[in-house]
């Protein structure tokens, strides 16, 4: 394997993984593919189930960007990234809740953050529950 300098970093120009690590590479490629599209939406929207696997950013917001989740269906998956201090608010549909760690929202409750760099990935566990499978930064749950 050869290393070349690119942008002050060393990068491999050969095959960096031995054949035995092929399953690891396959898993990394599958994870990358599962993340979906990044959508910059600085004023929020009502999200549809068809948009599953989308990651939303509030870059350029001039007020909090309100997003409304679709009714929970097991397996739906959405991510949110705070890139502007005006923040992001994510509201559950009627009858649904959102859990971030030990904090559980009210029915049709919400989570929000105004901390740049905060992110959350929500996955629907069933027909009424959204759970943060990862969260970074500060999220207020109500």
N, C-alpha and C positions, 0 to 999 in steps of 0.2 A: 504494500500500500504506500502510495506517495502522498506527501502533504505539501500543499501549496499555500502561499499567503494570499488572502483575499480580504480586503478591508480590515487589515491588521489582525485577522484571525487565521488560524490554520484550518484548512479544510481538506478532506480526503478526496483524491481523484481516482481512487481505486475502490474495490469492494471492501468496505470497512467491517462487514459482518461475515463471520465464517458460516459455512453452510448449515451448521448446527443451530445457528441463531435465526434461520429463516422464519420460524414461527413467530419470533419476537417482531421481526420486520412486518410480517403479515398483520399482526395485532396492531402495531403502530399505524399502519396504513388504513386499517379498518376504523380505528379511533378517529383519525384525521378526517376520513370520509363521513363519519357520523356527526361531525360538528356542523355541517351545513353552511349556509350562506350567512354572511355578515351584512346586516341592513342598518344603515345610518338613518335614524328617524328622530329628528329633534323635537317633534311635537306629539309623539305617541300615536297610538292607534288601537282599534279593537282587532285582536289577532284571531285568525281562523285556524281550525285544526289542520287545514291543508298546508299551513306554514310551519309545521313541526320541523324540528332540527334547525331552526333559524336562531341566530344570535342578533340581538338588537343593541345599538349604541345610541346615546343621546348627543353625540358630538354636534356642537353648534346650537344647542338649545338656548332659548332666552327665558324659559320658564320650565318648571318641572314637566318632564315628558310622561304623560299617563298612558300606560298600556293595560288593556283588559284581556285577560286570558280567556280562551274558549272554555266551554264546559269540559271538565276533566274527563279524559278517556285514557285508560291505562296505556302507558307508553309514549304519550305526547311529551315533547321535549323542547324547551325553549331556554335561551340564555340571554342575559342582560348585562351590559357593561356601562358603567358611569364614566364618561369622558368629559363631561361638562358639570361644573358645580351646581347648576340649576337642578340636577338630579333626575332620577327615574322613579316612578311609582308603578307598581304592578298590582293589579286588583284581580281577585278571583271572581269567577262567574257566580251567579246566584246558586246557593247550595254547596259551594266548594270552599275549602280552606287551603291555606299555604303554611307549611312548616319550614322554619329555618332553625336548625339545631333543636333546642328545647322549646323555642317560642312558636306557638300556634296562633294563627290569625283567627279572628271571628269568621263566621260564615259570610261569604262575599267580602272578606277582609282584604288587607293589602300589606305589601312590604314596600319600603322606599329607602333610598339612599341618595345623599348629596355629596358623598365623599368620592372625589376623583380616584379612579383605580379600583373601586368596588365592583364586584361582579357576582353573579349568581346564576346557577343552572338549575332549572326547575323541571322535574319529571312527574307526570301524573302517575300515581300508584294505582288508582282505581277510578271510580266514577265521581268521587267527591274530594279527593286529597291530592294536593301538589306538595312535593317535598324537594327542598334544596339538597341536591346530591353533592354540591360544592358551593361554597360562598367565601368571598374574600372581602375584607373591609367591614364597614358598618352598615347594617340593615335594620331598620325599625319595623317591627311587626305589630300590626293592629287589626 
